[in-house]
Structures are given as C-alpha cells and as structure tokens.
Amino acid sequence: MPDVDLEELSGVGPATAEKLRDAGYDSFQSIAVASPGELSNTGDVGESSASDIIQSARKHADIGGFESGTSVLERREQIGKLTWGVPEVDDLLGGGVETQSITEVYGEFGAGKSQVTHQLSVTVQLPEEHGGLEGSAIFVDSEDTFRPERIDDMVRGLDDDVLADTMELHGIEEGDPTDDADLDELVRRVLDKIHVAKAFNSNHQILLSEKAKEVAQENEDTDWPVRLLCVDSLTAHFRAEYVGRGELADRQQKLNKHLHDLLRIGDLHNTAVVITNQVQSNPDSFFGDPTKPIGGNILGHTSTFRIYLRKSKGDKRIVRLVDAPNLADGEAIMRVQDGGLKPE
C-alpha cells in the first residue's frame, strides 16, 4: 500500500501525522472507518479533533456514501472464494469461503475446527485454478493448536497435479511432486507464508488483531498478499477470563470490538476471516441437538457465515451451514485424514 500524506487532512500537522502512523493509521481508509473515541485514544488527539480528522479522511477516501446496487454488484465481483479442499463443502458455501466476510466454525472438542484452519492456511496458497487465492495467511493461535507438522501432512496430501502447479507458483522450477526434496522445499515455502502468533490472553489477542492489520498492509502490494486470517479460537480466552453474569457485559463489549477489528481487515484487504468457536450445552433444549456456540448474539450477528461441525463415525465429520445471508441451510460430509480434509 503506497504511503499517503496524512497532512492533507484537516487539522493534521507533522506531529499528529507521526502519532497517527505510529498508532497504525497510515491510510485515509483506516482513519475514515475509525470512531472518534478510538482515534482519540490510540492517536493521542482530542476527540473533537479526531472527529474533524475522520470527516476529512472520509472525503479523501471517498467512502461512507450511498451507492447503487450495480456498484455493490461490481464490488462483490472482487470477492474471492477459497476452497475448503472438499467439493461438497465448497458447493454448500456457494463456491468456498468468502473474502471480506467472517466465517465462524464451531463445534465440540475433536470435531475438526483446527483441522479446517490448517487446511485453509494451505489452500489459500494454491493457484486460483485449483481454488486458492495465491496469498499468504495469518494464524492467531489462542489454544496452542498450530502444528507445522500438520501443514506438512496437508501439503503432501494434495493431488499431484495440484502439487505441480503449486510448486510452479511458489517458484520451484520444474518441481516434481514425487521428489522428496521438491516436496520438502514446497512445505518450507508454504510455512514461510503463514504468519503465526500465539495469544496469551484476551487483551493480547486483541493486540494481535491490530498487528495483523499491519502485516496485511505490509504485504498488500507484494506477490503474496494476506488473503486469510484465522483465529483459533476466538472465544477461549474471553470465556476463561470473564466468568459469571456480572462480567458478561464487559466480555461482550470487548468481543464486539475485536470482531469488528477483524472484519475491518477483511474489508480493507480483501481477506477471508475464519474464526473457530467453542460450544456449550443448552440445558433448556428438550429436543434436537443441545449444543450451541459461545458468544451470544454479538457473535451471531457479526459472523457472515456460521458452520457447525460435528463428529460422525470414524474420521467422518458433518459440516452444517447454519446461517448465511444468501445461501440455503444444508449439510455435507467430509473426512479428516492424514493428508488433510477429504471428500467422503
């Protein structure tokens, strides 16, 4: 992303511009979508000045007005679809996981949530003709789930034709999918393009979402822009640190801000945001599955797509699309195997 002259904004001098850049506001768009309170706190400017700066940024960024439905359609044509690696699930999702959206994957322990985030971290680096987005990934790990060895398994589990084209995309000339040395090199290059950070508590997790924005900005004009942001899991730290009804309002408020920070990254950088979520049992449910996701209405309203994973026999998993703005509910079956997620 090219540098912009923030001093063009009303009320921004050299000192204020430097403060804003230090706080991560290095584009007109990032300032235009901020709230006055947020800009005031992080940019160290008065709230009245922050409002003026935001209004000026909105004029420069040309956002915030009404547009025609045709313009919205043209903008949505820029949205990418990331393959899950399982055709039946891709069909269920209307072609794959969307960029500029939050996709929530929830389920009980062992249902395969982390397997999904690992698989997507691999498939995002595939050529577009194989359902990839030819981009890099950010992985925020709050439950110590990221395993490079699993990425290794999933890369080697790709079909030979996909491997050959992926080797070429990653700069391995005349790569041979059957050659161990070429496969080792491809695994190394795939791992190099996954930016991993471990979140130690909820505040650190929120900070990492701000750092993720910086990583996305730094890679925006490179050969491997960030096209996937995974948070595994979103709610673990919030659930552990905010216990009881007295803490519920504070938890939901912080969770809401965190979600909108993630969504902003998706919107500004055409990135797919995938979050995993824990579940709890609903004791009031007398019929059907009593499992429900953590996070309440805040998470339900903010997630664009909600997917429920549940165990079946052996390595089978049921993938159920619970909520989507333009897709019908439905189910698909996948298998979790050594080589990754596979069709039934």
N, C-alpha and C positions, 0 to 999 in steps of 0.2 A: 504494500500500500504506500503510495508516494506521500512524502511529508507535505503537510499543508501549513499555511501561515495562519496560526491562530490569532495573531494580532490584527487580522482583518475583522475580527468580531468586535462588536460594540463593547467598550469597557475593558478590553483585554490589552494590557501592555506587555512589555518583555518579561517582567517578573511574574505576572499572572499566567502568561503563556507557559513559562517554565514550570510553574506549580501544576498546571493542568496536565502537561506532558508527563511530569513525574508521577501523577496520580493515574496515568493510563489513558487520559483523554487526548489522543493525538490525531483525531479526525473530526470534521464537522458533524458527521453522523453520530459518533459516540457521545458527543455533547448534546446533540439535538434530542436524543431519546432518554437523556438523564432527567431526574427530578431535581428541582431547586435544592431540596434538602440534601440529597445525595451529592450534588456538585459542590454545595457549600461545605459539607463535612470533609469530603475527600480532596477537594481542590483548594481548601483554605481560603475561601472568598465569602463575603457576606451573602445572605440568602437573597436579598434584593438584587445585588449584582449578579448572582447566579441566574436569576430569572431573566434578566436582560441578556445575559450571555447565551442562554438556551434559546431565547426567541431569535436572536441574531443568527445562531447556528442553524436553526430550522430554515431560515431564509436561504442561507448559503447551501445547505444540504438538499433543499427542495423536497422536504418530506412533511408529513403531517396534514396535507390537504386531502380533499376528496379526489377520486379518480373514477373513470368509467369501468364498467365490468370488463370491457375489452382489454383495457390496460392491465387489470388484475389477471386476466387470462394469459396475456403475453408474459407477465412477470412469473406466473406459475409454470410457464413452459421452461423456465430456467431451473426448476426444481429437479434434483437428481433422484434416482431410485437405486438404492443399494441392495444387492441380492443378499438373501439370508443363507444362500447355499442350498436351499431346498425349494424346488419349483412350486410345490403345493402351497408352501407358506408364502412365497412371493405372490402367487395368484390371490391368496387370501388378503394380502396387503395392497393389492392393486398394482403390483409390479415390484414391490420391495419397500424397504424402509426409506421414508421421505427425508430429504434435506429440508431445512427451515421449519422443522417440526420437532416436538418432543414425543418420542415413543417410549412408553413405560412397559416394562416386562416384569410381571410379578408372579410369585408362586412360592410354595413352601421349600424348605431346605432340600437340596438334591434334585430339584425339578429341572435344572439346566440353565438357570439365569446367567451364571458366569460363563457357561459354555457359549451362550449367544454373544456376549460381549467380546469374547476371544475370537469367535468365528467372524464377526463383523469387522474386527480390527485387521483380519487377514483379507477379507473380501473387498474392503474399501480400497485396497492396493492393487486390485485386479484391473485389467483393461476394461474399458467401457463395454466392449462387445461381449464380455463374459459377466456383465452385471456389476462390475466395480465402478469406482468413481475416480480412479487414478489419483488418489490423495492419501495423506497421512492421517494418523489417528492420535487422539489424546485420551488417556485412560486414567481417571481419578479412582484410586483404589482405597475404599474405606474399610474393607473387611479382609485385607491381606489375601485377595483371591487371584491376583495376576500371576500367571506362571509362564515364563518364556518357553518352558518345555512343551506346554500345550500349544503355543503358537507354532513351534517346530512340528509337532504332530499334524496340525491342521494344514500347514503349507505342504508337507509331504503327502497329505491325503487328497490334494487336488488332482483332478484328471490330468493326464499327460498333455493334452492339447492346451489346457488352461495354464499348466506349468510352463510350457514352451513360450507362450505369448507373454506370460508374466515375467519370465526371465528376460525377454527382449525389452519389455517396458522398464525393467529395473536396471538395464544397461549391461546385462550379461550376454555378450555377443555369442551367437551360435550355441546357446545353452542347451544342454542335453538333460531332459527330465529323468533319465535313467542313470545319470552320472552323479555319484555321491558328492563329489567336490562341487559341482554346479549347484546341487540341492543345498549343500551347506552354505554356499555363498548367498543363495537366494534367501534362506532363512535369516542370515545375518542382516541382509539389506532390509528385509521386512521388519525385523525387530528394531532396526535403526530408525524406522519411520513411525514407531509407536512411542509417544511421549508419555511416560508413566510417572505418576506422583502418588504417594501414599498419604491419605488424610488421617491425622491422628485424633481429631475431634471435630465437632460441627463448625466451630469458628475457622479452623484450619481448612476444612472442606470448602467453606465459602470463599476464603482467601485464594484457594487453588482455582476456583472458577474465574476469579479475576486474573490470575496468572495464565489460565487457559486462553483468555481473550488476547493477552499479549503474544502468546505462542501463535495463535491464529493470525494475528496481524503481521507478525514477523515472517510467516510462511505464505502470506496471501499471494504474492507475485513470484513465488518460486515454482519449480517444476512439480512440487508435491505439496499443494495447499492442504490445510486441515479440512477434511471432509467428514470426519466422525469424531464425536465427543461422547465417551462413555463414562458414566458414574455408577460404580458398583460397590455398595449400594447407596442409593440416595438417602435413605431414612435410618440406617443403622445407628449412627451417632446421635441423631436427633431423638430417636426412640430411647436410647440409653441415658441421655443427659437430661431430658425433660420428662420427668416421671410424675404422674398424678394430674388430676384435673386443674389444679392451681397453676400448673406450668403449661397447660395446653395452649392458651392464647399466645404466649411468647413463642412457643415452638412453631405454631402455625404461621406467625408473622415472619419469623426468620426463614422458614421453609418456603414461604411465598416469594420473598425477595430472592432467595437462592435460585428458585425455579425460573424466575424472570431474568436473572442474570444469564442462566444457561440458554434460555430461549433467545435472548438478545444476540448471543454468539452465533446461534443457528441462523438467525435472520440476516445479520451483517456479513457473515462469511459463507453463506450457503452450505451450512454444515448440518449433518444429521445428528441429533442429540438423542442418545439412548440411555435411559436410566433403569436400573433394576430396583425393585421394591420388595420389602418383606411383607408378610401377611400375618393375620391374626384370625382366631376362630370367633365367629359371631354366635354367642350363646342363645340369642333370640331366634335363631333360624331353626325352625322345626322341619322344614322340607328343603331338599336340594343341598347344594354344597355350602357349608357354613363358612368357608374361607373367604376373607375379604382383605383388600390391601390396606396397609398403613397409610396415613397421611390425610385421610378425610376428604372433604370437598375441595380443599385447596389443590391437592394433587389431582383429583378427578377432573376439575375444571381446566387446569393448566395443561395436562397431558393431551396431546392431539390424538394419539392412538394408545389404547390400553390393550395389552396382551396378557392373557393368563396362561401360564404353563402348569401342567400337572402331570404327575407320573402315571405311567401305564405299565404294562407287562415288560419285564426285562429292560432293554435300552430304549423302548418306545416312550415318546412324550407327546401329549396332546397340546397343540397350540390353538388357543381360542381367542379370536378377536372379539373383545368385549365392547369396545367403543371406538368409533371413527366418524369423522364428520361427513364422509361421502361414500362409505362402504358398508355393506350389509354384514351383520354378525355372522360368524361361521367358525369352523374348526378344520384343522389339518393335522396330520400325523408326521412326526419326524423321528429319527433315531440319533442318539448320542453315541458315537463310536470313536475308536482310537483316532481315526482320520478326520474327525470333526462331525458336524451336523450333516446327516444324510437323509435322502428320501426313504419312505417306508419300504 
